[in-house]
Amino acid sequence: MTNLLLVGAPNSGKSALFNKLTGLSHKVANYPGITVDVGTGTLKSDPNVTVWDFPGTYSLNALSGEEQVAIDTLKTALRSDDDALVAMVWDATRLEKGATYCLQVARECAQAGKPLVVLLNMMDVIESDGLDVDVSGLSKALGVPVLPVSARTGDGLIEAEAALLAPSPDLAPWADTPDMLIAGTANQIGDRFAPKGDLLVRRQAHIDHWLLGTFTGGVAFVVIMTLFFQAIFTWAAPLMDGVESIVIAIGSAVASVMPEGIVSDFVNDAIFGGLGAFLVFAPLVFILTLIVGAMEDSGYLARAALICHRPLSFFGLSGKSFVPLLSGVACAIPAIYAARTMSSRQERLLTYVAIPLMPCSARLPVYALLIAILIPDETALGGLIGWQGLAMSGIYFFGIMTALLVAAVVSRMDDTTSSEQAFILELPPYRLPELRPIISKSFNRAMHFIRKAGSVIFAVTVVVWFLGYFPNGGEDLSTSWLAALGRFIEPVFSPLGLDWRYGIAIIASFLAREVFVGTLGTIFGIESADEDPAALADQIAASGLTAASGLALVVFFTIALQCVSTVALLAREAKSSQFALKLLASYMVLAWIAAWLVYSLASVVLT
């Protein structure tokens, strides 16, 4: 046996088991349909065994295009010539929901001549809630080995691995069973072997009574989302201060041993002024991913989707759009992938329209920089609420509302982008988030953010530094090649109250939004020759950026589609380059117009 195929329903703990068996950090979340690609790894106890993590499906009867791809891939793997063992991951707390799927897979395995083993997961919940499952009786009824395990605690995994590596068991006795008999037998198995005891059901129902109530559910959602956006800025502040201190210390140490000249100027202005200014904001991405991961793992994310279904339907979307949109708060790339699970192409396209407007992590450095300039670092309510954190919440809600309003307009302009379909969603059980994988995933996400943006920022800052340093050796930025280029494009941004320096940074950020901070760091580093190259906010504030122009910048970056990767992926997923280019052009024009309106109004109000 060289291949172990892990299959199971969404939210059965399949990806968590995959992580335990292989030691990889595959994404784990307590939300149906979160896995959309086939993951692979090698078994820790035997590197010769390849473990395949298939996307979760509820049965072998596809409900969406993504499920159909997963089912076809599984059937192809079963009929291949490779030696394979199928491991069905089954949630022990919900045996009645997975019985039909288990028997369908057992029939496919028997017809393909492949053995099947059932990994009965969530046994830690069964034990903690005082429930009881007849494992041996279930094994006899299915005619295949049933191994009790817990992906969360690791209990039973050693025994399970030993059984998986043992000689293959006999084939399941379901090869010639018709669909009708499969369904009837599945109901009998669910009724007979479902956990005895109602503590789990009563506990979940009690929590849902509050979190899904007509009034209390809405209040809880607003409070949780407000705390979510508030925490992004507030919790990250100490980490940002720590990173800034490290950057400053390293910059000072390097500067103290380097002789004055072009190399020293490059290190100070391009490396620590550009890359250093960007690195300060990396903790924001870590905190953002940490909070989203906790919401996923706890089971609240599915409830939030249910709560949002009715208000989202007003904007032409549905509750199924909630997870892609919330994923867009971290990054538009996984958000676009998450929309694959939506069965309606029209609804999927409308979700694509809204995703680029979500306030993604790439915008975080820009928002944090502008907030640090415009909003005082003070608190209210005894330190519970920070004004800067509140401003971050306001920016996020503005971005979200803009996305919804644009989706509403598009859905009403084009009838083909809206469709009435039943909204069906499984509510997973509540669970305490597992801290270690969430922290690991958040750290990996932050490092990926740095690696992905760092190379682009380095290349841009080198070009910006070169153009700003020559031909006068950095003595006068206003007579440099960079200034000449900036003044050429300045008429485009001067109506927003922005001079050539910000125009250069905006143009550069079309490669990636994060470049805006690095570019300004390099420009102001050359201009001010400040001993503290990481203190970009202080340098910009001293340069005279007005509150009206700062607000215009926030609005522009909220709406503009400044991400080449997002545009390319939209073209591929929507199967239309025209769709992606129209979205790019439309959002650029809309961003400029909205920024100009805000600047004009703020100039009158704030003077």
LUMPA-352982 format. One record per atom (N, C-alpha, C): x, y, z. Coordinates in steps of 0.1 Angstrom, whole numbers, plus 5000, padded with zeros to 4 digits. Layout:
XYZ;...
# end
This chain:
500949885000;500050005000;500950125000;500850214990;501650334988;500850464989;499550454988;498750574989;497550554999;497450655008;496350665017;495450775014;494250745010;493250855006;492350885017;492451015022;491551055033;490351125027;489251075029;487951135025;487051155037;486051245035;485151265046;484251385043;483251415051;482451525050;483151655054;482651765050;483251895055;483051905070;484151955076;484151975090;484151845099;484651735092;484751615100;486051595107;486951695105;488251685111;489251615102;488951605089;489851535080;491151605078;491151735076;492451805074;493251805087;492551805098;493251805111;494051665113;493351565109;493951425109;495151425099;494951485088;496051495078;497251555084;497051665091;498151735097;498851645108;498051575115;498651485126;499451365119;498851315108;499551195102;500751235094;500851355089;501951395080;502851495086;502351565097;503151675103;503151805095;502351815084;502251935076;501252025083;501252155078;500352255083;499352285073;498552185070;497352205061;496352285068;495652375061;494652465068;493552385074;493252415086;492152345094;491152455098;489852435096;488952535100;487552465103;486852525112;485552465116;484452535108;484552515095;483552565086;483352475074;482152445070;481952345059;482552395046;483252315039;483752345026;485052425025;485752435037;486952515037;488152465029;488152325027;489252265019;488752255005;489452324995;489052324982;490152264972;491252214977;492252154969;492652024976;493251934968;493751804973;495151824979;495351804992;496651814998;497351684998;498651684998;499451564998;500551575008;500951465014;502151465023;502551315025;503551295032;504051155035;503751125050;503350995052;503050955065;504350965074;504151015086;505351035095;506050905098;505150805101;505750675105;506250595094;505950625081;506450555070;506450645058;507650705055;507750795044;507350745030;507250605029;506950545016;505450555013;504650605023;503150615021;502850755019;502150785008;501650915005;500250935009;499951045017;498651065022;498051175014;496751155009;496051245001;494851295009;494751425010;493651495017;492651545006;491551475004;490551514994;489551615000;489051704991;488151804996;486851735002;486351805012;485151745018;483951755010;483151645010;481851645003;480851575012;479551605010;478551545019;478151405014;478351385001;477951254995;478651244981;478451134974;478951124961;478051184950;477051244955;476051324946;476451474948;477051524938;477651664939;476551764940;476751864949;475951984951;476452104945;477752104941;478452214935;479452174925;479952264917;481052224908;482352184915;482652244926;483752204934;483652064939;482452034944;482251894949;482351794937;481851824926;481951734914;483451704911;484251814911;485751794908;486351694919;485951714932;486451634942;486051484940;484751464937;484251334935;484851264923;485051334912;485651274900;487051244903;487751324910;489151304914;489351174922;488351164932;488451044941;488150914933;487150924924;486850804916;487950764907;488650864901;489850834893;490950774901;491150824913;492150764921;491850624925;490550594928;490150454932;490350354920;490250404908;490350314897;491750304890;492650374897;494050374892;494650244896;495850214890;496550084892;497350084905;497450204911;498350214923;497650144935;498550094944;497950034956;497450144965;496350134970;495750244978;494850184989;494750264999;493850235010;493050355013;491650345014;490850465016;490550465031;490750585037;490350615051;489250715051;488050665055;486850755057;486950815070;487050955071;487051025084;485551055087;485051015098;483651025101;483551085115;482751195116;482551265128;481651185138;482251135149;481551045158;480351115164;480351245165;479251325171;478051335162;478251305149;477251325139;477151195129;477051085135;477050965127;475950955117;474751015121;473651005112;473851085100;474651195100;474851285089;475851225079;476751135083;477851085074;477550945070;476450875074;476250735071;476150705056;475350785050;475150765035;476450785027;477150885030;478450905024;479350785026;479450745039;480350625042;479950505034;478650475033;478250355025;478550375010;478350495005;478650514991;480150494988;480950544997;482450524995;482750384996;482150315006;482350165008;482050094995;480950124988;480550064976;481550094965;481950214964;482950254953;484250184956;484650174968;485950104971;485849954968;484749894971;484549744968;484549724953;483849814946;483849794931;485149814925;486049904931;487349934926;488349834931;487949744941;488949654946;489849714956;489449824963;490249894972;489749874986;490549854996;490049835010;489649965016;488849965026;488350085033;488450065048;488950175055;489050185069;488350305074;487550305084;486850415090;487550475102;487950605101;488550665113;487450755119;487050695131;485950765138;486550875147;486450995141;487051115148;486151185158;486651275165;485951355176;485651275188;486451165190;486151085202;486451155215;487251255215;487451335227;486251415231;485451455221;484151525224;483151415230;483151305224;482251195229;482551165244;483851155247;484251115261;483951235271;484351355267;484151475275;482751505278;481851465269;480351495271;479651375277;480451265281;479751155287;478851075277;479151075264;478351005255;478950865252;478250785244;478650655242;478450615227;479450555221;479350505207;479850355207;478950275201;479350125200;480250105188;481550125190;482450115179;482549975173;482549875181;482649735176;481349705168;480249745173;478949715167;478849785153;479349915153;479449985140;480349925130;481449865135;482349795126;481749675119;480949605128;480249485122;479149525112;478449625115;477349675107;477949715093;479049785093;479649835081;480449725073;480949635081;481849525075;483249575072;483649685078;485049735076;485549775090;486849785092;487449825104;487049965108;486749995121;486350125126;487350155137;488150265136;489150295145;488850425152;488650425165;488250555172;489550645174;489450765170;490650855171;490150995175;491151085178;490851225181;491951305174;491651375164;492651465157;493151575166;492251615176;492551725184;493651685195;493351575201;494251525212;495351425208;495151365196;496051265191;495751125197;494751115205;494450975211;494050885199;494550765200;494150655191;494950665178;495750765175;496450775162;497550675161;498250635172;499250535171;498650405166;497550365173;496850245169;496350245155;495850365151;495250375138;496350365127;497550425130;498550415120;499050275119;499150205130;499550065129;498549985121;497250005123;496249935116;496249965101;496550095098;496650135084;497850075076;498950055084;500149995078;500049845078;499149785085;498949635085;498449585072;498549455070;497949395057;496549445055;496249475042;494949535039;493749445043;492749505049;491549435053;490749385041;489749305043;488949255033;488049365027;487649355015;486749455008;485449465015;484849585015;483549615021;482449535013;481449485020;480449405014;479349485008;479649585000;478549674995;478649694980;479449614973;479749634959;478449634950;477449554953;476249544945;475049604951;475249694961;474049754968;473549874960;472249874957;471649984950;471450104959;471250224953;471150344960;470050344971;468850284967;467750284977;468150214989;468750094988;469150024999;470250095007;471150165000;472150235007;471550345016;470550415011;469950515019;469150465031;468450355029;467750285040;468650235051;469750175047;470750115056;471450225064;471650335057;472350455063;471450505074;470150515072;469250565082;469250475094;469250345092;469250255103;470550255111;471650275104;472950285111;473050415119;472550525113;472550645121;471650645133;470450585132;469550565144;470150475154;470750365150;471250265159;472550305167;473450375160;474750395165;475050545169;474150625166;474350765170;474650775185;475550875189;475950885204;474650895213;474750815223;473650815233;473850925244;472951015245;473151125254;472851255246;472351355253;471951475246;472651605251;473751585259;474451695265;475051785254;475651725243;476251795232;475151875225;474051815222;472951885215;472352005223;472151975236;471552075245;472552195246;473852165248;474752275249;474852365237;474852295225;474952375213;473652455211;472452395214;471252465212;471152585221;471652575233;471652685243;472452805238;473652775232;474552875227;473852935214;473352855206;472652905194;471452995197;470752965208;469653045212;470053195213;471253215218;471753355220;472453405207;473253325201;474053375190;473253375177;472153305176;471253305164;469953365166;469753425178;468453485181;468153615172;466953645170;466553755162;467253885166;467253915179;467854035184;469254015189;469353915198;470653885204;471753845194;471253775184;472253725173;472853845166;471953945162;472454065156;473454145164;473054165177;473854235186;475254165188;475154035190;476453955192;477353975180;476753965168;477453975155;478154115155;477454225157;478054355157;479154365167;478954315179;479954325190;481254245186;481054125181;482154035177;482954105166;482254155155;482954215144;483654345148;483054425157;483754545162;484954515169;484854415178;486054375186;487154315176;486654245166;487554185156;488454295149;487754395144;488454505137;489254595147;488754615159;489454695169;490754615173;490654485175;491854415179;492954405169;492554415156;493654415146;494654515148;494254635152;495154745154;495654745169;494754735178;495154745192;496154635197;495754505194;496654395198;497954395191;497954455179;499254445171;500254555175;499754665182;500554775185;501854745193;501754655204;503054625210;504054545201;503454455193;504354385183;504954485173;504154575168;504654675159;505754755165;505554795178;506554875185;507854795186;507754665189;508854575191;509654565178;508954545166;509554535153;510254665150;509654775153;510154905150;511454925158;511454885170;512654905179;513854815173;513554695168;514554615163;515154675150;514254725141;514654785129;515554905131;515154985141;515955105144;517255065150;517254975159;518554925165;519554875155;518954785146;519854735135;520354845126;519454935122;519855045113;520855135119;520755165132;521755245139;523155175140;523055045143;524254965144;525054955131;524254935120;524854925107;525455065103;524655175105;525155305101;526355345109;526555295121;527655335129;529055285124;528955175117;530155105112;530455125097;529555205091;529755225076;530255365073;531155375065;531655515061;530655585053;530655715053;529655795046;529955775031;528855775023;528955755009;527755695003;527855654991;526655604983;526155474989;527055384994;526655255000;525855285013;526455365021;525755405034;524355465031;524355555022;523055615018;522055515013;522455415005;521555315000;521055225011;521955185021;521455105032;520455175040;520755305044;519855375052;518555405046;518655455033;517355505027;516555395020;517155305013;516455205006;516155085015;517155035022;516954915030;516154945042;516655035051;515955055063;514855165062;514955245052;513855345050;512655285043;512955195033;511955135025;511455005031;512254905031;511954775037;511654785052;512454865059;512154875073;510854935077;510455035069;509055095071;507954995069;508154905059;507154805056;507154695067;508254645072;508354535081;507654575094;507554695098;506954745110;505454695110;504854685099;503454655098;503154505097;504154425096;503854275095;503054215106;503254265119;502454205130;500954225128;500554325120;499054345117;498554215110;499254165101;498854045093;498753925102;499753915111;499753805121;498453805130;498153925135;496953935144;495653915136;495653965124;494453945115;494153795113;495153725109;495053585106;494753505119;495253545130;495053475143;493553485147;492953605145;491553625149;490653555140;490853565127;490053495117;490153335119;491353285122;491553145125;490753105137;490753185148;489953155160;488453145157;487953235149;486553235145;486253115137;487053075128;486852955120;486752835129;487852815137;487952695145;486852685156;486252795160;485252785171;483952745166;483652755153;482352725147;481452845145;481952965149;481053085148;480953125134;481953095125;481953155112;480753105104;480252985106;479052935099;477853005104;477853035117;476653105123;476653255117;477853315116;477853445110;477353445096;477653335088;477153325075;475653315075;475053245084;473653235085;472953365089;473653435098;473053565103;473153665091;474153655083;474353755072;473553725060;472953605059;472253565047;471153665043;470353705052;469253795049;469753935045;470553995053;471154125048;471954115035;472654015033;473453995021;472553985009;471453915011;470553895000;469954024995;469854125003;469454254999;470354314989;471654284990;472654334981;472954234969;472054134968;472254044956;473153924959;473653914972;474453804976;473753704984;474453614991;473753525000;474753495011;474353415021;475153385032;476453305028;476353235016;477453165011;478653255007;478253385005;479353485001;480053535013;479553505025;480153565037;481653515039;481853385038;483153335040;484153385030;483853385017;484853445008;485053595011;484053665014;484253805018;485053825030;484853745040;485653755052;487053715050;487253615041;488553575037;489253685030;488553765023;489053885016;489653985025;489253985038;489854075048;491354035050;491653905049;493053865050;493753885037;493153825026;493853845013;492753805002;492853874991;491853854980;492053714973;493353664974;493653544966;492853424972;493053394985;492253284991;490753304991;490353434991;488953464991;488353424977;489053454966;488553414953;488553254952;489553184958;489453044958;488352994966;488053054977;486953014986;485553024979;485453114969;484153134962;483953014953;484952924951;484752814942;483552724947;483352714960;482352624966;480952674963;480752784958;479452844955;478952774942;477752714943;477252634932;476752724920;476352844923;475852934912;476953024906;477153014893;478153094887;477853244888;476553274887;476153414887;476453474901;476153404912;476453444925;477953454927;478653354921;480153354923;480753484916;480253524904;480753634898;480453764906;479253774912;478953884920;479853894932;480153774938;481153774949;482453824945;482953784932;484153834927;484253984926;483054044923;482954184922;483254254935;482754194946;482854244959;484154224966;484854114963;486054074970;487154174969;487454234958;488554334957;488354454966;487154484970;486854604978;486954574993;487154444997;487254415011;488654465015;488754515028;490054575033;491054465036;491754425026;492754315028;493954355035;494754255039;495954275047;496954355040;496954355027;497954435019;497654585021;496454625025;496054765027;496454805042;496654705050;496854735064;498054835067;499154815060;500254905063;499955045059;499155065048;498755195044;497855255054;496755185058;495855235068;496555265081;497355175085;498055195098;498955325098;499655345086;500455465085;499655595085;498555595078;497755715077;497055735090;496555635097;495955645110;496955705120;498155655120;499255705129;499455855127;499255905114;499556045111;498356125115;497156085113;495956165114;495256155128;495356035135;494556015147;495556005159;495256075170;496156075181;496055935188;497155905194;497355775201;496755785215;495455795216;494755815229;493655705230;493155685242;492155585245;490955645251;489855565252;488655605258;488055495266;487055515275;486455415283;487455335291;488355415298;489355355307;490355275299;490655305287;491655235279;491155115271;489855095273;489254975265;489255005250;488955125246;488855155232;489955265229;490655235219;491655325214;491155405202;491455535201;490955605189;491555555176;492755515176;493355465164;492755325160;492455245170;491755125167;490355145162;489655245168;488355275164;488355325149;489355405146;489555455132;489755335122;490555235127;490755115119;489455045116;488655035127;487254965126;486455045116;486455175117;485655255107;486055235093;487355235090;487855215077;487455075072;487554975080;487154835076;485654835073;484754895081;483354895079;483054975066;483755085064;483655155051;483955075039;485054995040;485354905028;484354805026;483854745037;482854635036;481554695030;481054805035;479854865030;480054905015;481154955011;481454984997;481254864989;481854754993;481754624986;480254584984;479554594995;478154554994;477254644985;477554774986;476854874978;477154854963;478354824960;478754804946;478054674941;478054564949;477454444946;475954464943;475354544951;473854574950;473654644937;474454744933;474254814921;474454724909;475554644909;475754544898;474654444897;474154394908;473154294907;471854344901;471554474903;470354534898;470554584884;471754614880;472054654866;472054534856;472454414862;472654294853;471854184859;470754154854;469854044859;470553904859;471553894850;472253764849;473153734861;473453834869;474353814881;473553784894;472253764893;471553734905;470653614902;470553524912;469753404911;469153364924;467953314924;467353274936;467653124938;468353084949;468652954952;468452924966;468152804970;468052774984;469352784991;469252845003;470552855011;470552745022;471452655019;471552535028;472952535034;473052535047;474352535054;474352455067;475352365068;475452285080;476152375091;475552365103;476152435114;477052345122;478352365122;479252265129;479152285144;479552195152;479452205167;480452305171;480152375182;481052465188;482252395194;483452445192;484652385198;485652495202;486352475212;487452565216;488552565206;488952685201;489952685191;491252625196;491952545187;493252485191;494352585188;494952635199;495852745198;497052725189;497652615191;498952585184;498852595169;497952525162;497952535148;497452675143;496652745151;496252875147;497452975147;498252965158;499453055159;500453015148;500552885145;501552845135;501052895121;499752885118;499252935106;499353085104;499153155115;499253305115;500653345113;501653275119;503053305117;503453285102;502953165097;503253135083;502653235074;501453275077;500853375068;501553515069;502053555080;502853675081;504153665074;504853545075;506053525068;505853525053;504753465049;504453465034;504153605029;503453685038;503253825034;504553895032;505453875041;506753945040;507553895028;507553765026;508353715014;507653755001;506353755000;505653784988;505853934985;505654014995;505654164992;507154214993;507954145001;509354195003;510154204991;510054104982;510854104970;510454214961;509154244960;508554344951;508954484957;508854494970;509154624977;510654654975;511454554977;512954574975;513254624961;512654554951;512954604937;512454744935;511254774940;510754914938;511555014945;511954984958;512655084965;514055104959;514655004954;515955024947;515855124935;514755104927;514555184916;514255334921;513355344931;512955474936;514255544942;515055464949;516255524955;517155574944;517355494934;518255524923;517855654916;516555664913;515955784907;516055904916;515855884929;515855994938;517256044942;518255954941;519555984945;520456054934;520056024922;520856084911;519956194904;520656294898;522056304894;522856384904;522256414916;523056504925;523456444937;523556314938;524056244949;523156254962;521856274960;520856284971;520856414978;521556514973;521656644980;520456724979;519656704968;518456784966;517456694959;516456644966;515556554960;514656624950;514456754951;513556824942;514156834928;515456814927;516056824913;516456684908;516056584914;516356444910;515556404899;515956284893;515156224882;513756184887;513656144900;512456094906;511456214906;511956334910;511056454911;510556494898;511456474887;510956514874;509856414869;510056284872;508956194869;507656224877;507856254890;506756284898;505956404894;506656504890;505956624885;505156604872;505656504864;504956474852;503556414855;503456334865;502256264869;501456344879;502056444885;501356524896;500056574893;499756624880;498356674877;497256574880;497556444879;496556344882;496156344896;497056364906;496856354920;496756484927;497056594921;496956724927;495556764931;494556724923;493156754928;492756684941;493556584945;493356514958;494256584969;494956684966;495756754976;497056684978;497556604968;498756524970;499756564960;501056584965;502056624956;502756504949;503856534942;504456434934;504956314941;505356334954;505856214962;504856114964;503556154967;502556054969;502055994956;502156074945;501856024932;502755914928;504055924930;505055824928;504755694936;504455714949;504155604957;502855524953;501855604948;500555544944;500855464931;501555524921;501855454909;502655324912;503655334921;504455214924;503555104930;502555144938;501755044946;500754974937;500755004924;499854924915;500454784914;501754764916;502254624916;501754554929;501754614940;501254564953;501054684962;499854674969;499554794978;500654824988;501254714993;502254735004;503454824999;503654834986;504754914981;504655054984;503455104987;503155244990;504055295002;504055205012;504755245024;506255245022;506755135015;508155125013;508655245004;507855274994;508255384985;508355514992;507355555000;507355675008;508555675018;508855555024;509955545033;511255575026;511455535014;512655565006;512755715003;511555764998;511555904994;511855995006;511155975017;511356065028;512756035035;513255915033;514555885038;515655965031;515555975018;516456055010;516256205013;515056245015;514756385016;515156445030;514856365041;515056415054;516356365060;516956255055;518156205061;518056185076;516856135080;516556125094;517356005100;517756025113;518455915119;517555795123;516255815122;515355715126;514555685113;515055595104;514455575091;513055505092;512855435103;511555365105;510455455109;510755575114;509655665119;509055735108;508455665098;507955725086;506755815089;505855775098;504655855102;505055995106;506056005115;506556135120;507056225108;507756165099;508356235088;507256295079;506256205076;505156255067;504256355074;504056335087;503256445095;503956575094;505356575095;506056695095;506056765081;505856685071;505856735057;504656815054;503556805062;502356895060;501256825053;501156685054;500056625048;498756665055;497756715048;496556765055;495656645058;494656665067;493756565071;492856535059;492456635051;491656605039;492356515029;493656545027;494356455017;494556315023;494756305036;494856175043;493656095041;492456165043;491156095041;491056045026;491456135017;491356105003;492155975000;493355975006;494255855004;493555725009;492955735021;492255625026;491155575017;490355665012;489255625003;489855564990;490855624985;491455574972;491955434974;492655404985;493155274987;492055174990;490955224996;489855134999;489255074986;489155154976;488455114964;489355064953;490455124951;491355094939;491754944940;491754884928;492254744927;493654744923;494554754933;495954774931;496754644934;496354534927;497054404930;496954324917;498154314910;498254244898;497854094900;498254034911;497953894913;496453874914;495753964920;494253954921;493553964907;494054054899;493454074886;493753944878;494953894878;495253764871;494353654875;494253634888;493453524893;491953544890;491453664890;490053694887;489853654872;490753684864;490653644849;490553494848;491353424856;491453274854;490153214860;489753254872;488653194879;487353224872;487153344867;485953394860;485953344846;487153294841;487353254827;487053364818;487453484822;487253604813;488253714817;489153734808;490053844810;489353984809;488353984801;487554114799;486854144813;486354044820;485754074833;486754134842;487954074843;488954124852;489454264848;489654294836;490154424831;489054534833;487854494831;486754594834;486654624849;486854524857;486854554871;488054644875;489154614870;490354694873;490154844869;489654864857;489455004852;488355074860;487255004862;486155064869;486455104883;487255024890;487555054904;488655164905;489455174895;490455284895;489755424893;488755424884;488055554881;487155584893;486455484899;485655504910;486455554922;487655494924;488555534935;488955684934;489255724922;489755864921;488555954923;487355924918;486256014919;485856024934;485755904941;485355904955;486355984963;487655964960;488756034968;488656184966;488356224953;488156374951;486956434958;485856354958;484756404965;484956424980;485656324986;485956325000;486956445003;487956454995;488956564997;488256704996;487356714986;486656844985;485756874997;485056775001;484156795013;484956825026;486056735028;486856755040;487556885040;487956935029;488657065028;487757175033;486457165030;485557265035;485257255050;484957125054;484557095068;485657125078;486857075074;487957075084;488757205084;488357305076;489057435076;488457535085;
# end
